[in-house]
Amino acid sequence: MAARPTVLFVIPVYNQLDYTRQCLDSLNRDGVLERDVVVVDNGSADGTREFLATRPDLRVIANETNRGCSAAWNQGVEAALAAAADWIIVINNDVVVATGFQDGMLDFATRAGFDIVSPAMGEGELDYDLQAFAREYVGRMAGSSRPGVASGVCFMVKRSVFETLGLFDAQLGLAGYEDEDFFRRARRAGFRIATTGQAYLHHYGSVTQKGVKASMGVSGKARLGNREYFRRKHRLHWARRRTEKVWDAIRTTYWKWRERRQSVFTLRLRRRNGAWLRR
């Protein structure tokens, strides 16, 4: 029997202690050992650093200031590569994973031959029984997938992808575009990407980005990422952006139709006022 692949988690944090605690506790419930989690603290000032000190098995990297998402991801990935991890899961701190999350992603990736994999997710209010819902959801949706797309909220990457592409582009600003930049580079290099219904998590929704904006006194619509640099890098002129947007809309509509034929759910859900919105 082949040895189980080694997996390390990378979680960048900037304040939002309650969400970080929920995230870590959910990983513990899924059987993830804290020695397999790298938390990169981007200069938190809300008690996060003191809390992390109470979890001595965690691998903690403490920055004095907020170095941004890409830089924090890179620090965590470098630590995971140094630890010889076969797979690295980059995950937001404002998520709660369901039981079976890690095994579901691993099984899908190894069985179907994908190099970067994201789970299905519900976003918004966590006002439902996550574990009970996830069991029903995965039971119905395990056979569903969306090839070619992944989410920066959570994505699992095979070691060879980083060895080929290198790390995340730290020139993209504090937050924004670093995930899409990486996925574009991966697709261009021939790596296979997908989102699977075989694993599920709940995402509260861009909590850290909102917190960073609030701390900077900028409006909710302001961008923390370097959009112009991203567009120049990938030659995303207006016509190309428009074409991609139309194609994405057509493809997503087809996926939703196909998924709803199998189940009432889709691979991306949104929760509001105690109900799932039709998306």
C-alpha positions as CSV (number, residue, x, y, z in Angstrom):
1,M,0.0,0.0,0.0
2,A,1.3,3.4,-1.0
3,A,2.2,5.8,1.8
4,R,-0.3,8.5,2.5
5,P,0.8,11.8,1.0
6,T,2.0,14.4,3.5
7,V,-0.1,17.6,3.7
8,L,0.7,20.9,5.3
9,F,-1.7,23.8,5.7
10,V,-0.8,27.5,5.3
11,I,-3.0,30.0,7.0
12,P,-2.2,33.8,6.7
13,V,-3.8,35.9,9.5
14,Y,-4.1,39.5,10.3
15,N,-6.2,40.1,13.4
16,Q,-9.7,38.4,13.3
17,L,-8.8,36.1,16.3
18,D,-12.2,34.6,16.7
19,Y,-12.2,33.4,13.0
20,T,-8.7,32.0,13.3
21,R,-9.7,30.0,16.4
22,Q,-12.8,28.6,14.6
23,C,-10.7,27.7,11.6
24,L,-8.0,25.9,13.7
25,D,-10.6,24.1,15.8
26,S,-12.4,22.8,12.7
27,L,-9.1,21.5,11.3
28,N,-8.5,19.7,14.6
29,R,-11.9,18.1,14.3
30,D,-11.0,16.9,10.9
31,G,-7.9,15.1,12.3
32,V,-5.4,17.7,11.2
33,L,-2.4,17.8,13.6
34,E,-1.3,21.3,14.6
35,R,2.3,20.4,13.7
36,D,1.0,20.2,10.1
37,V,-0.3,23.8,10.1
38,V,1.8,26.9,9.3
39,V,0.2,30.1,10.5
40,V,1.7,33.3,9.2
41,D,0.8,36.2,11.4
42,N,1.0,39.5,9.5
43,G,1.5,41.8,12.5
44,S,-1.8,41.2,14.3
45,A,-2.6,43.4,17.3
46,D,-5.8,41.9,18.6
47,G,-4.4,39.1,20.8
48,T,-3.8,36.7,17.9
49,R,0.0,36.5,18.6
50,E,-0.7,35.7,22.3
51,F,-3.3,33.1,21.3
52,L,-1.0,31.4,18.9
53,A,1.6,31.1,21.6
54,T,-0.8,28.9,23.6
55,R,-0.8,26.4,20.7
56,P,2.9,25.3,20.8
57,D,2.5,22.6,18.2
58,L,1.6,25.1,15.5
59,R,4.3,26.3,13.1
60,V,4.1,30.1,13.6
61,I,5.8,32.7,11.5
62,A,5.4,36.2,13.0
63,N,5.8,39.3,11.0
64,E,6.1,42.7,12.7
65,T,3.9,44.4,10.0
66,N,1.4,43.4,7.4
67,R,3.4,42.1,4.5
68,G,0.4,41.3,2.4
69,C,-1.2,38.1,1.2
70,S,1.3,36.9,-1.4
71,A,4.3,37.5,0.9
72,A,2.6,35.6,3.7
73,W,1.6,32.7,1.4
74,N,5.2,32.6,0.2
75,Q,6.5,32.4,3.7
76,G,4.2,29.5,4.6
77,V,4.8,27.6,1.3
78,E,8.5,27.9,1.8
79,A,8.2,26.4,5.3
80,A,6.0,23.6,3.9
81,L,8.4,22.8,1.1
82,A,11.2,22.7,3.5
83,A,9.2,20.2,5.5
84,A,9.0,18.0,2.4
85,A,5.2,18.2,2.1
86,D,3.7,16.4,-0.9
87,W,0.6,18.8,-0.9
88,I,0.1,22.3,0.5
89,I,-3.3,23.6,1.3
90,V,-3.5,27.4,1.4
91,I,-6.6,28.4,3.3
92,N,-8.2,31.6,4.6
93,N,-8.6,32.0,8.4
94,D,-12.3,32.9,8.0
95,V,-13.4,29.4,7.1
96,V,-14.7,26.4,9.0
97,V,-14.1,23.0,7.3
98,A,-16.4,20.1,7.5
99,T,-15.3,16.6,8.7
100,G,-13.8,14.7,5.8
101,F,-12.6,17.9,4.1
102,Q,-8.9,16.9,3.8
103,D,-9.5,13.3,2.7
104,G,-12.1,14.4,0.2
105,M,-9.7,16.8,-1.6
106,L,-6.8,14.3,-1.5
107,D,-8.9,11.5,-2.9
108,F,-10.3,13.6,-5.7
109,A,-6.9,15.0,-6.6
110,T,-5.1,11.6,-6.7
111,R,-7.9,9.6,-8.2
112,A,-8.7,12.1,-11.0
113,G,-5.1,13.4,-11.5
114,F,-5.4,17.1,-10.6
115,D,-2.6,19.3,-9.5
116,I,-4.6,22.2,-7.9
117,V,-7.9,21.5,-6.2
118,S,-10.5,23.7,-4.3
119,P,-13.4,22.4,-2.3
120,A,-17.1,23.3,-2.7
121,M,-18.2,26.0,-0.3
122,G,-21.1,27.9,1.2
123,E,-20.6,31.5,1.9
124,G,-22.3,34.0,4.3
125,E,-24.0,33.3,7.6
126,L,-23.1,30.1,9.5
127,D,-26.5,29.6,10.9
128,Y,-27.0,26.0,10.0
129,D,-25.6,22.6,11.2
130,L,-22.4,22.5,9.2
131,Q,-21.5,18.9,9.8
132,A,-25.0,17.5,9.1
133,F,-25.4,19.7,6.0
134,A,-21.9,18.7,4.7
135,R,-22.6,15.0,5.0
136,E,-25.8,15.4,2.9
137,Y,-24.1,17.8,0.5
138,V,-21.0,15.6,-0.2
139,G,-23.2,12.6,-0.5
140,R,-25.1,14.3,-3.3
141,M,-22.3,16.3,-4.9
142,A,-19.2,14.1,-4.6
143,G,-19.4,13.3,-8.3
144,S,-19.5,17.0,-9.4
145,S,-16.5,19.0,-10.4
146,R,-15.6,22.2,-12.3
147,P,-12.4,21.7,-14.3
148,G,-10.1,24.6,-14.9
149,V,-11.2,26.7,-11.9
150,A,-10.2,27.1,-8.3
151,S,-10.7,29.6,-5.4
152,G,-8.2,31.6,-3.5
153,V,-10.3,31.0,-0.3
154,C,-8.8,27.5,-0.2
155,F,-6.8,25.5,-2.7
156,M,-4.6,22.5,-2.4
157,V,-1.4,22.5,-4.5
158,K,0.9,19.6,-5.5
159,R,4.5,20.2,-4.6
160,S,5.7,19.9,-8.2
161,V,3.6,22.9,-9.1
162,F,5.6,25.2,-6.9
163,E,8.8,23.6,-8.0
164,T,7.9,24.4,-11.6
165,L,6.3,27.8,-11.3
166,G,8.0,29.2,-8.2
167,L,6.0,31.1,-5.6
168,F,3.3,33.8,-5.6
169,D,3.9,37.2,-7.1
170,A,4.5,39.6,-4.2
171,Q,4.2,42.6,-6.5
172,L,0.4,42.2,-6.6
173,G,-0.2,44.3,-3.5
174,L,-1.6,43.6,-0.1
175,A,-4.4,41.4,-1.3
176,G,-6.1,40.7,-4.6
177,Y,-5.2,38.9,-7.9
178,E,-2.5,36.7,-6.3
179,D,-4.7,33.6,-6.6
180,E,-5.8,34.3,-10.1
181,D,-2.3,35.1,-11.2
182,F,-1.1,31.8,-9.8
183,F,-3.9,29.8,-11.4
184,R,-3.3,31.4,-14.8
185,R,0.4,30.6,-14.6
186,A,-0.4,27.0,-13.6
187,R,-2.9,26.5,-16.5
188,R,-0.4,28.0,-18.9
189,A,2.2,25.4,-17.7
190,G,-0.2,22.5,-18.3
191,F,-1.2,21.8,-14.7
192,R,-4.7,20.6,-14.1
193,I,-7.0,22.6,-11.9
194,A,-10.5,21.8,-10.5
195,T,-13.1,22.4,-7.9
196,T,-14.7,19.3,-6.4
197,G,-17.9,18.5,-4.5
198,Q,-16.1,15.8,-2.6
199,A,-15.0,18.3,0.1
200,Y,-17.0,21.2,1.7
201,L,-16.2,24.2,3.8
202,H,-18.0,27.3,5.0
203,H,-16.5,30.7,4.2
204,Y,-17.7,33.7,6.1
205,G,-16.6,36.1,3.4
206,S,-13.4,38.2,3.0
207,V,-13.2,39.0,6.7
208,T,-9.5,39.8,6.7
209,Q,-9.6,42.0,3.6
210,K,-12.5,44.0,5.0
211,G,-10.5,44.3,8.3
212,V,-7.4,45.6,6.4
213,K,-9.5,48.2,4.5
214,A,-11.1,49.3,7.8
215,S,-7.6,49.7,9.4
216,M,-6.4,51.8,6.5
217,G,-9.5,53.9,6.4
218,V,-10.3,53.1,2.8
219,S,-13.8,52.5,1.2
220,G,-15.3,49.1,0.7
221,K,-14.8,49.3,-3.1
222,A,-11.1,50.2,-2.9
223,R,-8.7,47.6,-4.2
224,L,-5.8,46.3,-2.1
225,G,-4.2,44.5,-5.1
226,N,-2.3,46.0,-8.0
227,R,-4.9,45.6,-10.8
228,E,-3.0,47.5,-13.5
229,Y,0.1,45.4,-12.9
230,F,-1.9,42.2,-13.0
231,R,-3.6,43.2,-16.3
232,R,-0.3,44.2,-17.9
233,K,1.4,41.0,-16.8
234,H,-1.3,38.8,-18.4
235,R,-2.0,41.1,-21.4
236,L,-5.6,41.5,-20.3
237,H,-6.7,44.3,-22.6
238,W,-10.4,45.4,-22.7
239,A,-11.4,43.0,-25.5
240,R,-9.8,40.0,-23.9
241,R,-11.3,40.8,-20.5
242,R,-14.7,41.1,-22.1
243,T,-14.4,37.8,-24.0
244,E,-13.2,36.0,-20.8
245,K,-16.1,37.4,-18.8
246,V,-18.7,36.2,-21.4
247,W,-17.1,32.8,-21.6
248,D,-17.0,32.5,-17.8
249,A,-20.6,33.4,-17.5
250,I,-21.6,30.8,-20.2
251,R,-19.5,28.1,-18.6
252,T,-20.7,28.8,-15.0
253,T,-24.4,28.7,-16.2
254,Y,-23.8,25.3,-17.7
255,W,-22.1,24.0,-14.6
256,K,-25.0,25.2,-12.4
257,W,-27.5,23.5,-14.7
258,R,-25.6,20.3,-14.7
259,E,-25.1,20.3,-10.9
260,R,-28.8,21.0,-10.3
261,R,-29.7,18.1,-12.5
262,Q,-27.9,15.9,-10.0
263,S,-28.9,17.8,-6.9
264,V,-30.6,20.9,-5.7
265,F,-27.2,22.3,-4.8
266,T,-24.3,23.8,-6.8
267,L,-20.6,23.9,-5.9
268,R,-20.9,27.5,-4.8
269,L,-23.6,28.4,-2.3
270,R,-24.6,31.6,-0.6
271,R,-26.5,31.8,2.7
272,R,-28.6,34.7,3.7
273,N,-31.5,35.2,6.2
274,G,-31.6,31.5,7.0
275,A,-31.9,30.2,3.5
276,W,-29.7,29.2,0.5
277,L,-29.9,31.7,-2.3
278,R,-30.3,30.4,-5.8
279,R,-27.0,31.1,-7.6
